[in-house]
């Protein structure tokens, strides 16, 4: 019963790291730069949140399957098969949770008065330094919210994971798929334990986040 | 040493079209809100790019269409209307932020000199006791002094002040006016001050222009 918990934590952590990098990058580019087709990029980024996870999973399967453009490339070039491995769990969780990260970081960046970045520039900072010393620290509460929600979403990912990674015990079985399997096979005790683990874990994350956010808001 | 600007920039309602030069002292740009005053300041500092024109700061060409030195290298001190003190940094970190970006800061001896100068400026501005406080926990008058200290500590060639007194209450303003008049004499940095208040213009102007709808109405 421990294996799904360990795998879920590993998958959620790695998916959150990738979602963080992509979310911060796209949020910065799309809020601060003049990018062509901005609304199209934004729609693509948010789409996985709107589409049913099974559809996202199906599209990922088409993309990463043996005959899919990316799947064939990875298999031919590196001999790597993604589908039905724990990496597929990470990809599914990352794609489904990315919109949460993007939306939170974007809102956080937009909430920071642009004058701070301009002031940093007049004081000799380049864009990179102004980002790390001023914009990012001031946006941090929103970014941390994004990280927590992304992690929670990645932990709870079910539909897309089932499509892309399957439900292989000890290999791709995460907590949500393990609960589904336990209920389907009448293992109620196992389901109860995993449900309790997920519920307590999610409660603690949100509780901790709220407590931290109360302390961390800067007065202007 | 001369500061010169000729700026043309199309805005939503009108276009800014101004030209002026001065060598030292305080140039006051007076005008109602929305006259294009801040646009002029932003174009001089490099925060905005003019559609066409020329900007020379202390004999150095910083913009003319072909040349466009980025804002971080123009060596101007800018005091924003809302002060824009970084809320995530203490007063000390705000004041020393600019000097830490200087190349000389990497040299150990020069670094000490720069930090000593920051201490001197903080003492001159009477903000040493606020060093460890955050901008959210100090008064409006104190914020104004911290912002001015932060703009000056990098030893800019030109100081740009965008309505520096507008956020202060009447009582604080009187005190700050006196302080600023004294700093103006002591520091001797060529300064462009924007205001809509004729009294501030009277108090501080060595040179003065009135702006309306983007153009100079009177000198």
Interface residues (C-beta under 8 A of the other chain):
Chain A: X113 X115 X116 X118 X119 X120 X121 X122 X123 X124 X125 X126 X129 X133 X134 X137 X138 X218 X219 X220
Chain B: X45 X47 X70 X71 X72 X73 X76 X77 X78 X80 X82 X84 X86 X87 X88 X97 X98 X101 X102 X134 X135 X136 X137 X150 X151 X154
